[in-house]
């Protein structure tokens, strides 16, 4: 029985109350393209990598039950792989008194050399996954959501490595946590932020800080290129390029055969060579920094989704994260400072 049939059987056999397992299997099925064994194996391998990173993140944060739940999903995925692995055939008993050796098998009977599940460029992104602890948990399966848990006001501390725009002395600070692979982040970046920039940031009324909140290894790879391969004044230009062209490189929701190669192709537009992109995407020091930014976001603001907007230390609720809502909020805060 092929992996596709085993995956379908697993979906049918999983009770509805086991929502986490169903979500895991549905994610694998959605990412497996045409449903060949190689594609399903690749999708399972990607899921295992992401969930291992999540389990490590939860364990590091002392959330043992969440870590245990992630490891249970990893075990189930590995069991599915083992079940679908071809079993070695036992050699047939030699026929007695064979008069002549059996004919060599026809060329069509010789099994083809198995293709690698991941290309070199995909492995590069996979290496980033090993070093990058993925912070977001549940949101990996619901990444278009923009609901963030309400947190009490927490002072925004500007760090030396922050990427910013506007007047640092402005009375209003807007902090955004977003991810390059997040489709809603791309929508905000293209529809809302240009208005905010024109009316408030460029006029010196609002100081803007952007921080990448990694949802997976691909976000880490993009952020690492933006940080290590490009000068600071090209950071927002590169992010804008990636947001506007998600369909060309983002593996979540799009059929991208070679994720690492696609990211490097986008970086080439900014003058980054493939060799430099490789070096930046796998830089352990930078991946550790990205991880620390995500961990700080969780600890400080209890963030679990992107984009999350924070104004003067208070998280903006989903209903306010629109251009009219932000404009009203900015105008109210600026009026009190006059």
C-alpha positions in Angstrom: 0.0 0.0 0.0 1.4 3.4 -1.0 1.8 6.4 1.3 -1.2 8.1 -0.2 -3.5 5.3 0.7 -1.9 5.1 4.2 -2.4 8.8 4.7 -6.0 8.6 3.6 -6.6 5.6 5.9 -5.0 7.5 8.8 -7.3 10.5 8.2 -10.4 8.2 8.2 -9.2 6.3 11.3 -8.5 9.4 13.4 -11.6 10.3 15.5 -13.0 13.9 15.1 -12.1 14.7 18.7 -8.4 14.3 18.0 -8.3 17.7 16.2 -4.6 18.1 16.5 -3.8 14.8 14.7 -6.4 15.6 12.0 -4.8 19.0 11.5 -1.4 17.4 11.3 -2.5 14.9 8.6 -4.5 17.5 6.7 -1.4 19.8 6.6 0.7 16.9 5.2 -1.9 16.1 2.6 -2.3 19.7 1.5 1.5 20.1 1.1 2.0 16.8 -0.8 1.0 18.2 -4.2 0.0 15.4 -6.5 0.3 12.9 -3.7 3.2 10.8 -4.9 5.2 8.9 -2.3 8.2 11.3 -2.7 6.0 14.4 -2.3 4.3 12.9 0.8 7.6 12.0 2.3 8.9 15.5 1.7 5.8 17.0 3.3 6.1 14.7 6.3 9.8 15.5 6.7 9.0 19.2 6.7 6.3 18.7 9.3 8.6 16.7 11.5 11.3 19.5 11.3 8.8 22.2 12.2 7.3 20.2 15.1 10.7 19.3 16.5 11.6 23.0 16.6 8.2 23.7 18.3 8.7 21.0 20.8 12.2 22.4 21.7 10.7 25.9 22.0 8.0 24.7 24.4 10.4 22.6 26.4 12.8 25.6 26.8 9.8 27.7 28.0 8.9 25.1 30.6 5.6 24.1 28.7 6.2 20.4 29.0 2.6 19.4 28.1 2.7 21.3 24.9 6.2 19.9 24.1 4.8 16.4 24.8 1.9 17.0 22.4 4.2 18.0 19.7 6.4 15.0 20.2 3.3 12.8 19.9 2.6 14.3 16.5 6.2 13.7 15.5 6.0 10.0 16.5 2.8 9.6 14.5 4.4 11.1 11.4 7.4 8.9 11.8 5.2 5.8 12.2 3.4 6.8 9.0 6.7 7.0 7.2 7.8 3.6 8.5 4.5 2.0 7.5 4.9 3.4 4.0 8.5 2.3 3.6 8.9 -0.6 1.2 9.8 -3.8 2.9 12.9 -5.7 1.6 12.0 -8.7 -0.4 13.2 -12.1 0.7 15.4 -13.8 -1.9 13.6 -16.5 -3.7 14.8 -20.1 -3.1 17.1 -21.2 -5.9 15.3 -23.6 -8.2 16.7 -27.2 -8.1 18.9 -28.2 -10.9 18.6 -25.0 -12.8 19.8 -25.6 -16.3 20.8 -22.0 -17.0 20.9 -18.7 -15.1 17.9 -16.6 -15.1 17.8 -13.9 -17.8 18.9 -10.4 -16.7 15.9 -8.2 -15.9 14.8 -5.9 -18.6 15.8 -2.2 -18.2 12.3 -1.3 -17.3 12.4 -3.7 -14.4 15.4 -2.2 -12.8 14.3 0.1 -10.0 15.3 3.7 -10.6 17.7 5.3 -8.2 15.6 7.1 -5.5 15.6 10.9 -5.8 16.5 12.9 -2.8 13.5 14.3 -0.9 15.1 17.8 -0.7 17.2 19.7 -3.1 20.5 21.3 -1.9 18.7 24.6 -1.6 15.9 23.1 0.4 18.5 21.5 2.7 20.0 25.0 3.3 16.6 26.2 4.6 16.4 22.9 6.6 19.7 23.7 8.2 18.2 27.0 9.3 15.4 25.0 10.9 17.8 23.1 13.0 19.3 26.3 14.4 16.1 28.3 14.5 13.7 27.5 17.3 10.2 28.2 15.9 8.3 30.4 18.4 4.7 30.2 17.2 2.8 27.0 17.9 -0.8 26.8 16.9 -0.4 29.7 14.5 1.6 27.6 12.2 -1.6 26.0 11.0 -3.6 29.2 11.1 -1.1 31.8 10.0 -3.6 34.2 8.3 -5.2 35.0 11.7 -4.4 38.4 13.2 -5.9 37.9 16.6 -3.4 38.5 19.4 -4.0 37.8 23.1 -4.6 41.0 25.0 -1.6 42.0 27.2 -1.3 44.8 29.7 0.7 47.8 28.6 4.4 47.1 28.5 7.0 49.7 27.7 8.7 49.4 24.3 12.4 49.2 24.6 14.2 50.1 21.4 17.2 47.8 20.8 20.4 48.7 18.8 19.6 46.0 16.2 16.0 47.2 15.6 15.1 48.2 12.1 13.2 51.5 12.3 11.7 54.4 10.4 10.8 57.9 11.6 11.6 60.1 14.4 13.1 58.3 17.5 11.9 61.2 19.7 8.2 60.9 18.6 5.7 60.6 21.4 4.0 57.6 19.7 5.9 54.4 19.0 4.4 51.7 16.7 6.0 48.3 17.0 5.1 45.6 14.5 5.8 41.9 14.8 5.4 40.2 11.4 6.6 37.2 9.4 7.7 37.2 5.7 5.6 34.1 5.0 2.5 35.6 6.6 -0.1 36.5 4.0 -2.0 38.9 6.2 1.3 40.7 7.0 1.8 41.2 3.3 -1.6 42.7 3.0 -1.0 45.1 5.9 2.4 46.0 4.4 0.9 46.8 1.0 -2.4 48.5 2.0 -2.2 50.0 5.5 1.5 50.7 6.2 2.0 53.1 3.2 -0.7 55.3 4.6 0.7 55.1 8.1 4.2 56.0 6.7 3.0 58.9 4.7 0.8 60.6 7.3 2.6 59.7 10.6 6.0 58.2 10.2 7.4 60.5 7.5 6.0 63.6 9.3 7.9 62.7 12.5 4.7 62.0 14.5 5.2 58.2 14.9 8.4 56.2 15.4 8.1 52.7 13.7 9.9 49.5 14.7 9.7 46.3 12.8 10.7 42.9 14.2 10.4 39.6 12.5 8.5 37.0 14.5 9.5 33.6 13.0 6.7 31.2 12.2 9.1 28.7 10.6 12.6 28.2 9.1 11.7 30.1 5.9 11.0 33.3 7.9 14.4 32.8 9.5 16.1 32.4 6.1 14.5 35.6 4.7 15.3 37.6 7.8 18.9 36.4 7.8 19.4 37.5 4.2 17.9 40.9 5.0 20.2 41.3 8.0 23.4 39.8 7.0 23.6 40.2 3.2 22.1 43.7 2.9 22.9 47.1 4.4 20.4 48.4 7.0 19.0 51.0 4.5 18.0 48.2 2.2 16.2 46.1 4.8 12.6 47.5 4.3 13.1 47.4 0.5 13.9 43.7 0.6 11.0 42.9 2.9 8.7 44.8 0.6 10.0 42.8 -2.3 9.4 39.6 -0.5 5.9 40.5 0.7 4.8 41.6 -2.9 6.1 38.3 -4.4 5.1 35.7 -1.8 3.7 33.5 -4.5 7.2 33.1 -6.0 9.0 31.7 -2.9 6.6 31.1 0.0 6.1 27.3 0.5 2.9 27.8 2.6 0.0 27.9 0.2 2.1 27.8 -3.0 3.7 24.9 -4.9 7.4 25.8 -4.5 9.6 22.9 -5.5 12.9 24.6 -4.4 12.3 27.0 -1.5 15.9 27.9 -0.9 16.5 28.5 -4.6 13.4 30.6 -4.9 14.5 32.8 -2.0 18.0 33.2 -3.5 16.4 34.2 -6.8 14.6 37.0 -5.0 17.8 38.0 -3.2 19.6 38.2 -6.5 17.3 41.0 -7.5 18.8 43.0 -4.6 22.3 42.1 -5.7 23.0 39.2 -3.4 24.9 36.3 -4.9 23.7 32.8 -4.3 26.9 32.0 -2.3 26.3 35.0 0.0 22.7 34.0 0.4 23.7 30.5 1.4 26.1 31.9 4.0 23.6 34.3 5.4 20.7 31.8 5.6 22.8 29.4 7.7 24.6 31.9 9.9 24.2 30.4 13.4 24.7 33.7 15.2 22.0 35.5 13.2 19.6 32.6 13.5 20.1 32.7 17.3 19.4 36.4 17.3 16.2 35.8 15.3 15.2 33.2 17.8 15.8 35.6 20.7 13.6 38.2 19.2 10.8 35.7 18.9 11.3 34.5 22.5 11.3 38.0 23.8 8.0 38.7 21.9 6.4 35.8 23.6 7.7 36.6 27.0 7.0 40.3 26.9 3.7 40.5 25.0 2.5 36.9 24.9 2.3 37.1 21.1 1.1 34.0 19.2 0.1 35.4 15.8 1.2 37.8 13.1 0.9 40.6 12.4 0.8 42.0 15.9 0.8 45.8 16.2 1.8 47.5 19.5 1.3 51.2 20.1 3.1 52.7 23.1 3.3 49.3 24.7 -0.3 48.2 24.3 -1.4 45.5 21.7 -3.8 46.8 19.1 -6.9 44.6 19.0 -7.9 43.0 15.7 -10.9 45.4 15.2 -8.5 48.4 15.6 -5.8 47.1 13.2 -7.3 48.8 10.2 -6.4 52.2 8.7 -9.4 54.0 10.3 -8.7 52.3 13.6 -5.0 53.1 13.6 -5.6 56.7 12.5 -8.1 57.3 15.3 -5.6 55.8 17.8 -2.7 57.9 16.6 -4.8 61.1 16.5 -6.1 60.5 20.0 -2.6 59.9 21.5 -1.1 62.8 19.6 -3.9 65.1 20.8 -3.0 64.4 24.4 0.6 65.4 23.9 -0.3 68.9 22.6 
